[in-house]
Amino acid sequence: MDKPLKKEGFETLKIKASVTEQFRKFSKKISRSQSMTLLLMLEFFEENGISPLETMGPRMETLESRISVLIKKRMNGMIAILKDIEKTQTKPTAGMMQAIFMAAEPPTEKPLLREKKFLDRDNTERPFHDTSRFTEKKKDDPNTDVRWKK
């Protein structure tokens, strides 16, 4: 017995045997009592404005369009909520965090890395990667007796 209908009494309906058998199978299929199954069917027809006598062709399209409109409204509502959260919570918090971090760091005017340059003997600059202190002795150089030169 279903809880909402527990205290109500029973009434008799005269239904043909074949219809009764089909209805009982349907009730077992959806796992409801016969009273609850009939109540659910009646509420479904009333809420959706469907008559069992008319075909579902154009009426079904109306139901689908109604459902799609409801889904679009829900999505628009969710988008509005997310935009409100972003406007009132996320952006101000991010702004405060950025202000805190900017205040903690002193402004640096000098670049952190500088390229070192050296002057050659002829007073021309050469880049840092060219500045090896040792050079290999060449065989053609008779002036040097040592293998390495500083």
C-alpha positions in Angstrom: 0.0 0.0 0.0 1.3 3.5 -0.8 1.8 5.9 2.0 -0.3 8.9 0.7 -3.3 6.6 0.0 -3.0 4.5 3.2 -6.0 5.8 5.1 -8.4 5.9 2.1 -11.0 3.2 1.4 -11.3 1.2 -1.8 -13.9 1.6 -4.6 -14.9 -0.8 -7.3 -14.5 0.0 -11.1 -16.0 -2.1 -13.8 -13.2 -2.8 -16.3 -13.0 -5.5 -18.9 -10.9 -8.5 -18.1 -8.3 -8.0 -20.9 -7.8 -4.4 -19.9 -7.5 -5.4 -16.2 -4.8 -7.9 -17.1 -2.9 -5.4 -19.2 -3.1 -2.8 -16.5 -1.8 -5.2 -13.8 1.2 -6.1 -16.0 1.9 -2.4 -16.5 1.6 -1.7 -12.7 4.1 -4.5 -12.0 6.4 -3.2 -14.8 6.7 0.2 -13.1 6.7 -1.3 -9.6 3.8 0.6 -8.2 0.4 -0.4 -6.8 -2.6 -0.3 -9.1 -4.0 2.7 -7.3 -0.7 4.6 -7.5 -0.3 3.6 -11.2 -3.7 5.0 -12.1 -3.1 8.1 -10.1 0.3 8.7 -11.8 -1.3 8.2 -15.3 -4.1 10.7 -14.5 -1.7 13.3 -13.2 0.5 12.9 -16.2 -2.4 13.6 -18.6 -3.6 16.5 -16.6 -0.2 18.2 -16.0 0.8 18.0 -19.7 -2.6 18.8 -21.1 -2.6 15.6 -23.2 -5.8 13.8 -24.1 -5.6 10.0 -24.7 -7.9 10.5 -27.7 -5.6 12.7 -29.8 -2.4 11.7 -31.5 1.0 12.6 -30.1 2.5 13.9 -33.3 2.2 17.7 -33.0 1.5 17.5 -29.3 4.9 15.7 -28.7 6.6 18.5 -30.6 5.0 20.9 -28.2 6.3 19.0 -25.2 9.8 18.9 -26.7 9.7 22.6 -27.3 8.4 23.3 -23.8 11.2 21.2 -22.3 13.9 22.9 -24.5 12.6 26.3 -23.4 12.8 25.3 -19.7 16.3 24.0 -20.2 17.4 27.3 -21.9 15.9 29.2 -19.0 17.8 27.1 -16.5 21.0 27.6 -18.4 20.5 31.3 -18.6 19.9 31.3 -14.8 23.1 29.4 -14.2 25.1 31.8 -16.5 23.7 34.8 -14.5 24.6 33.2 -11.2 28.2 32.5 -12.4 28.6 36.0 -13.8 27.4 37.4 -10.4 29.8 35.2 -8.5 32.6 36.3 -10.8 31.7 40.0 -10.4 31.1 40.0 -6.6 33.7 37.4 -5.4 36.3 36.4 -7.9 37.4 39.7 -9.4 37.6 41.7 -6.1 39.5 38.8 -4.5 42.0 38.7 -7.4 42.4 42.4 -7.2 43.1 42.4 -3.5 45.6 39.5 -3.9 47.4 41.4 -6.7 47.5 44.6 -4.6 49.0 42.7 -1.7 51.7 41.1 -3.9 52.5 44.3 -5.6 52.9 46.1 -2.3 55.2 43.4 -1.0 57.6 43.6 -3.9 59.8 46.7 -4.2 59.8 48.1 -7.8 62.9 47.1 -9.6 64.3 49.5 -12.1 67.5 47.7 -12.9 67.3 44.6 -15.0 68.0 41.4 -13.0 70.5 40.0 -15.6 73.1 42.0 -17.4 75.3 40.9 -20.2 79.0 41.3 -19.4 81.2 42.7 -22.1 85.0 43.0 -22.2 87.3 45.2 -24.2 89.8 43.6 -26.5 93.2 44.9 -27.0 92.0 47.1 -29.8 89.3 48.6 -27.5 86.4 46.9 -29.2 83.7 45.2 -27.2 83.2 41.5 -27.5 80.4 39.4 -26.0 80.8 37.4 -22.8 80.7 34.0 -24.4 83.9 34.9 -26.4 86.0 35.7 -23.3 88.0 32.6 -22.6 91.1 33.3 -20.5 93.3 30.6 -22.0 94.1 30.1 -25.6 95.7 27.1 -27.2 99.2 27.4 -28.6 99.4 27.2 -32.3 102.1 25.4 -34.1 102.9 28.3 -36.4 103.7 30.7 -33.6 107.5 30.7 -33.0 107.4 33.4 -30.3 105.8 31.3 -27.6 107.6 28.5 -25.9 104.9 27.5 -23.5 102.0 25.4 -24.4 99.3 27.6 -22.8 99.2 31.3 -22.7 97.5 33.5 -20.3 
